């Protein structure tokens, strides 16, 4: 068969053109399924996940888990205590170099990859989630979304200056093809999902 005959046959057998959908159809997922999927994904990439019934249960768990750490700061006012100081903005970013534990409240968690969305307002200062030894994230169960498509729809409707997704502790597999956690950022990530 010649090239022209093949191309002519293809032109005659084209499917009907249909318009593109105006919005991507998103499958509705029950919230408990989102919680289970988020937890499985987060633990699969090295995070620790605690499912708590109420917000008040979080502070004692943080105190128990990080009792040996020297400097803990929180951008979440409800979690400030004698052991956990309030984040204070300092013009010298070097003043955060000795932060062992930083606590943040995320406004959205993505079940498909366990990424948590943080804006600069939630971080206090952009560098803090990346230089702390241990990162603690608090997210309400109602803030879980099924996938990045839904996450980007929500982000597109919000106003913020800077924001980023964070998923799990720092990791690399460049060193002798072995996975190393905490290679160039937080050594651990603890996530609290509360109802």
C-alpha positions as CSV (number, residue, x, y, z in Angstrom):
1,X,0.0,0.0,0.0
2,X,1.3,3.4,-0.9
3,X,1.6,6.3,1.6
4,X,-1.2,8.2,-0.1
5,X,-3.6,5.3,0.2
6,X,-2.9,4.9,3.9
7,X,-3.4,8.6,4.6
8,X,-6.7,8.6,2.5
9,X,-7.9,5.6,4.5
10,X,-7.1,7.3,7.8
11,X,-9.0,10.5,6.7
12,X,-12.1,8.5,5.8
13,X,-12.1,6.7,9.2
14,X,-11.8,9.6,11.6
15,X,-14.0,9.6,14.7
16,X,-16.6,12.3,15.2
17,X,-15.2,15.5,16.8
18,X,-16.5,16.2,20.2
19,X,-16.0,19.4,22.3
20,X,-13.7,19.3,25.2
21,X,-15.4,19.1,28.6
22,X,-15.7,22.5,30.4
23,X,-14.6,21.0,33.7
24,X,-12.9,17.8,34.6
25,X,-15.4,15.4,36.2
26,X,-14.1,14.6,39.7
27,X,-15.1,11.4,41.5
28,X,-16.7,12.0,44.9
29,X,-14.8,10.1,47.6
30,X,-16.0,9.6,51.1
31,X,-14.1,11.5,53.7
32,X,-13.0,8.4,55.6
33,X,-11.6,6.9,52.4
34,X,-9.6,10.1,51.9
35,X,-8.3,9.9,55.4
36,X,-7.2,6.2,54.9
37,X,-5.6,7.0,51.6
38,X,-3.8,10.1,52.9
39,X,-2.5,8.1,55.9
40,X,-1.2,5.2,53.7
41,X,0.5,7.6,51.3
42,X,2.1,9.7,54.1
43,X,3.4,6.7,56.0
44,X,4.7,5.2,52.7
45,X,7.0,8.2,52.2
46,X,8.3,8.4,55.8
47,X,5.8,10.5,57.7
48,X,4.1,9.6,61.0
49,X,0.3,10.1,61.0
50,X,-1.9,10.4,64.1
51,X,-5.7,10.4,63.7
52,X,-7.2,12.3,66.7
53,X,-10.8,12.8,67.6
54,X,-10.4,16.4,68.7
55,X,-7.9,19.2,68.4
56,X,-7.2,19.2,72.2
57,X,-5.6,15.7,71.9
58,X,-2.8,17.0,69.8
59,X,-0.7,19.0,72.3
60,X,-0.1,16.1,74.7
61,X,1.0,13.9,71.8
62,X,3.5,16.6,70.6
63,X,4.9,17.0,74.1
64,X,5.4,13.3,74.5
65,X,6.9,12.7,71.1
66,X,9.3,15.7,71.2
67,X,10.1,15.9,74.9
68,X,13.9,15.8,74.3
69,X,14.0,18.6,71.8
70,X,15.3,22.0,72.9
71,X,13.5,24.6,70.8
72,X,10.0,24.1,69.6
73,X,8.0,26.9,67.9
74,X,4.4,27.0,66.8
75,X,2.6,29.2,64.3
76,X,-0.7,27.6,65.6
77,X,-1.7,29.7,68.7
78,X,-3.8,26.9,70.2
79,X,-0.6,24.7,70.5
80,X,1.5,27.3,72.3
81,X,2.5,26.2,75.9
82,X,5.3,26.4,78.4
83,X,7.3,23.9,76.2
84,X,6.2,25.3,72.8
85,X,6.9,28.9,72.2
86,X,4.9,31.2,69.8
87,X,6.6,31.9,66.5
88,X,7.9,35.4,66.4
89,X,9.1,37.1,63.2
90,X,12.7,38.1,63.4
91,X,14.4,40.2,60.8
92,X,17.5,37.9,61.0
93,X,16.6,34.5,59.5
94,X,19.6,33.0,61.2
95,X,17.7,33.3,64.5
96,X,15.7,30.2,63.4
97,X,18.8,28.0,62.8
98,X,18.4,26.2,66.1
99,X,14.6,25.3,65.8
100,X,14.2,21.6,66.4
101,X,10.4,21.4,66.0
102,X,8.2,23.7,63.9
103,X,4.4,23.3,64.1
104,X,2.1,24.5,61.3
105,X,-1.6,24.2,60.5
106,X,-2.3,23.3,56.9
107,X,-5.4,24.4,55.1
108,X,-5.4,21.4,52.7
109,X,-4.2,17.9,52.4
110,X,-4.1,15.9,49.2
111,X,-5.0,12.2,49.6
112,X,-3.3,10.9,46.4
113,X,0.2,12.0,47.5
114,X,-0.1,13.2,51.1
115,X,1.0,16.7,50.1
116,X,0.0,19.5,52.6
117,X,-0.5,23.0,51.4
118,X,1.1,25.9,53.4
119,X,1.0,29.6,52.6
120,X,3.5,32.0,53.9
121,X,1.0,33.3,56.4
122,X,0.8,29.8,57.9
123,X,4.6,29.3,57.8
124,X,5.5,32.5,59.6
125,X,8.6,32.8,57.5
126,X,9.3,30.9,54.3
127,X,12.5,29.2,55.5
128,X,11.1,27.7,58.7
129,X,9.5,24.5,57.3
130,X,12.8,23.7,55.5
131,X,15.4,24.3,58.2
132,X,13.7,22.7,61.2
133,X,14.8,19.3,62.3
134,X,11.2,18.0,62.7
135,X,8.1,19.4,61.1
136,X,4.7,18.9,62.6
137,X,1.6,19.6,60.5
138,X,-2.0,19.8,61.8
139,X,-4.8,19.5,59.3
140,X,-8.6,19.2,59.8
141,X,-10.2,16.1,58.3
142,X,-12.6,18.3,56.4
143,X,-9.6,19.9,54.6
144,X,-8.6,16.6,52.8
145,X,-9.2,16.5,49.0
146,X,-8.9,13.5,46.7
147,X,-6.3,14.7,44.2
148,X,-4.1,17.5,42.9
149,X,-6.8,18.5,40.4
150,X,-9.1,19.4,43.2
151,X,-6.3,21.0,45.2
152,X,-5.3,23.3,42.3
153,X,-9.0,24.3,41.8
154,X,-9.1,25.4,45.5
155,X,-5.8,27.1,45.3
156,X,-6.9,29.0,42.2
157,X,-9.8,30.4,44.2
158,X,-7.7,31.6,47.1
159,X,-5.5,34.7,47.6
160,X,-2.0,34.3,48.9
161,X,1.5,35.6,48.2
162,X,3.6,32.5,48.5
163,X,2.6,28.9,49.0
164,X,4.0,25.4,48.7
165,X,3.1,21.8,49.0
166,X,5.1,19.7,51.5
167,X,5.0,15.9,51.6
168,X,7.0,13.9,54.1
169,X,10.4,14.5,55.6
170,X,13.4,15.5,53.4
171,X,14.7,12.5,51.4
172,X,17.2,11.6,48.7
173,X,18.2,8.3,47.1
174,X,21.3,9.7,45.3
175,X,23.7,8.2,47.9
176,X,24.6,4.7,46.7
177,X,20.9,4.2,45.6
178,X,19.8,4.0,49.2
179,X,16.9,6.1,50.5
180,X,18.1,8.6,53.2
181,X,15.5,10.6,55.2
182,X,16.4,14.0,56.5
183,X,19.3,14.5,54.1
184,X,18.9,18.2,53.4
185,X,15.8,19.3,55.4
186,X,13.5,18.1,58.2
187,X,14.5,14.6,59.5
188,X,10.9,13.8,60.3
189,X,7.3,14.8,59.6
190,X,4.5,14.2,62.0
191,X,0.9,14.9,60.8
192,X,-2.1,15.2,63.0
193,X,-5.5,14.8,61.3
194,X,-8.3,15.9,63.6
195,X,-12.1,15.8,63.2
